[in-house]
Amino acid sequence: MNESYSYTQKKLSKDSICTALIKLLEKKCYAEITITQITKLAGVSRMAFYRNYQTKEDIIKDYVDTLLCGFTNGIGGIEDADKYKVTLLYFSFFKEKSEFIKLLIKSDLTHIFCEQLCTSIASLFKTQEDKIRDDPAITNYISQFVAAGLFRTLLEWIKGGLSESPETMAAFVCEIT
């Protein structure tokens, strides 16, 4: 029971810290935000912060990891997943998260999202390796190419106000890849 409580308490602290940072990012420049401001708004101690994170960037990484897990788990729920369906899920999923991505753009933190997206997509490609290429190095190059293209296309779509539908974006990406 104590271990369960500890896990629950840790998750609650992490969620509070992440929520606090996101709220602060809505009002302030990332560089101006301090750990003290985050902990105060989150209602946690500095000790709780440092038990979970070393830096502000670690909070962003943790949240992006959570988002990417949600996306990759969503792929598992697609019946007869093909390139279009997976790409449609990508644009639909991240359209719902566009406010957070706008904060990353404003704060010049999109590199965090990009790195983690590339890692996530490389992992997805490794599970499909035998279907793509026999050479793992080529599979890696393909996955990095796809991830970078998806990343930049998503950013431009969000910067452009999400004018096109996720279906239009998915069809476009499938057409050019």
C-alpha positions as CSV (number, residue, x, y, z in Angstrom):
1,M,0.0,0.0,0.0
2,N,2.8,2.4,0.9
3,E,4.4,1.8,-2.6
4,S,1.1,2.6,-4.3
5,Y,0.8,5.8,-2.2
6,S,4.3,6.8,-3.1
7,Y,3.6,6.2,-6.8
8,T,0.4,8.2,-6.6
9,Q,2.0,11.0,-4.7
10,K,4.9,11.2,-7.3
11,K,2.5,11.2,-10.2
12,L,0.4,13.9,-8.5
13,S,3.6,16.0,-8.0
14,K,4.8,15.5,-11.5
15,D,1.3,16.4,-13.0
16,S,1.1,19.5,-10.8
17,I,4.6,20.6,-11.8
18,C,3.9,20.1,-15.5
19,T,0.6,22.0,-15.3
20,A,2.3,24.8,-13.5
21,L,5.0,25.1,-16.1
22,I,2.5,25.1,-18.9
23,K,0.4,27.8,-17.2
24,L,3.5,29.9,-16.7
25,L,4.5,29.4,-20.4
26,E,1.2,30.9,-21.4
27,K,2.2,34.2,-19.6
28,K,5.9,34.3,-19.6
29,C,9.0,33.7,-21.6
30,Y,10.6,30.2,-20.8
31,A,13.9,31.8,-19.8
32,E,12.2,34.0,-17.2
33,I,10.5,31.1,-15.5
34,T,12.2,30.0,-12.3
35,I,11.9,26.7,-10.4
36,T,10.6,28.7,-7.4
37,Q,7.7,30.0,-9.6
38,I,6.9,26.5,-10.8
39,T,6.9,25.0,-7.4
40,K,4.9,27.8,-5.9
41,L,2.2,27.6,-8.5
42,A,2.3,23.7,-8.4
43,G,2.0,23.7,-4.6
44,V,5.0,21.5,-4.1
45,S,8.3,21.9,-2.4
46,R,11.6,22.4,-4.2
47,M,12.5,19.0,-2.8
48,A,9.5,17.5,-4.6
49,F,10.6,19.2,-7.8
50,Y,14.2,17.8,-7.6
51,R,12.9,14.4,-6.7
52,N,11.2,14.3,-10.1
53,Y,13.2,16.6,-12.3
54,Q,16.7,18.2,-12.6
55,T,15.7,21.0,-15.0
56,K,12.7,22.8,-16.5
57,E,13.5,21.1,-19.8
58,D,13.1,17.7,-18.1
59,I,9.4,18.7,-17.4
60,I,8.9,19.4,-21.1
61,K,10.6,16.1,-22.1
62,D,8.5,14.2,-19.7
63,Y,5.3,15.7,-21.0
64,V,6.3,15.2,-24.7
65,D,7.1,11.5,-23.8
66,T,3.6,11.2,-22.4
67,L,2.1,12.7,-25.6
68,L,4.1,10.4,-27.8
69,C,3.1,7.4,-25.8
70,G,-0.5,8.4,-26.3
71,F,0.1,8.7,-30.0
72,T,1.9,5.4,-30.4
73,N,-0.7,3.6,-28.2
74,G,-3.3,5.0,-30.5
75,I,-1.6,3.3,-33.5
76,G,-2.1,0.0,-31.8
77,G,-5.8,0.7,-31.8
78,I,-6.1,1.2,-35.5
79,E,-7.6,-1.8,-37.3
80,D,-5.7,-2.6,-40.5
81,A,-3.2,0.2,-39.9
82,D,-1.8,1.6,-43.1
83,K,0.2,4.7,-43.9
84,Y,-2.8,6.9,-44.4
85,K,-4.5,5.8,-41.2
86,V,-1.4,6.3,-39.1
87,T,-0.7,9.7,-40.6
88,L,-4.3,10.7,-40.1
89,L,-4.0,9.7,-36.4
90,Y,-0.8,11.8,-36.2
91,F,-2.4,15.0,-37.4
92,S,-5.7,14.4,-35.5
93,F,-3.9,13.6,-32.3
94,F,-1.5,16.6,-32.4
95,K,-4.2,18.9,-33.6
96,E,-5.8,18.3,-30.2
97,K,-2.4,19.1,-28.6
98,S,-1.8,22.2,-30.7
99,E,-2.0,24.7,-27.9
100,F,0.9,23.0,-26.2
101,I,2.9,22.8,-29.4
102,K,2.3,26.5,-29.9
103,L,3.8,27.1,-26.5
104,L,6.9,25.1,-27.6
105,I,7.1,27.2,-30.8
106,K,6.8,30.5,-28.8
107,S,9.4,29.3,-26.3
108,D,11.8,28.0,-28.9
109,L,11.6,24.5,-27.5
110,T,10.4,22.6,-30.5
111,H,13.8,20.8,-30.7
112,I,12.7,18.8,-27.6
113,F,9.6,17.6,-29.5
114,C,11.6,16.9,-32.6
115,E,14.2,14.7,-30.9
116,Q,11.7,12.7,-29.0
117,L,9.5,12.3,-32.1
118,C,12.4,11.0,-34.1
119,T,13.2,8.5,-31.4
120,S,9.6,7.4,-31.2
121,I,9.2,7.0,-34.9
122,A,12.5,5.1,-35.1
123,S,11.1,2.7,-32.5
124,L,8.0,2.3,-34.6
125,F,10.0,1.6,-37.7
126,K,12.1,-1.0,-35.9
127,T,9.0,-3.0,-35.2
128,Q,8.2,-2.9,-38.9
129,E,11.9,-3.4,-40.0
130,D,11.4,-6.6,-41.9
131,K,8.6,-4.9,-43.9
132,I,10.7,-1.9,-44.9
133,R,14.4,-2.9,-45.6
134,D,16.7,-5.7,-44.7
135,D,19.4,-3.2,-43.7
136,P,18.8,-1.7,-40.2
137,A,20.8,1.4,-41.1
138,I,18.6,2.1,-44.1
139,T,15.5,1.6,-42.0
140,N,16.9,4.1,-39.5
141,Y,17.6,6.7,-42.3
142,I,14.0,6.3,-43.6
143,S,12.5,6.6,-40.1
144,Q,14.5,9.8,-39.4
145,F,13.5,11.2,-42.8
146,V,9.9,10.5,-42.1
147,A,10.0,11.9,-38.6
148,A,11.7,15.1,-39.6
149,G,9.2,15.6,-42.4
150,L,6.2,14.9,-40.2
151,F,7.6,17.3,-37.5
152,R,8.2,20.2,-39.9
153,T,4.9,19.7,-41.6
154,L,3.1,19.6,-38.3
155,L,4.8,22.9,-37.1
156,E,4.0,24.7,-40.4
157,W,0.4,23.4,-40.2
158,I,0.0,24.7,-36.6
159,K,1.7,28.0,-37.5
160,G,-0.7,28.4,-40.4
161,G,-3.7,28.1,-38.1
162,L,-4.6,24.5,-38.8
163,S,-6.5,25.6,-41.9
164,E,-6.5,22.2,-43.5
165,S,-8.3,19.2,-42.0
166,P,-6.3,16.3,-40.6
167,E,-7.6,14.2,-43.5
168,T,-6.2,16.7,-46.0
169,M,-2.9,16.8,-44.3
170,A,-2.7,13.0,-44.1
171,A,-3.6,12.6,-47.8
172,F,-0.9,15.3,-48.7
173,V,1.8,13.5,-46.7
174,C,0.9,10.1,-48.1
175,E,1.0,11.6,-51.6
176,I,4.6,12.9,-51.2
177,T,6.1,10.0,-49.3
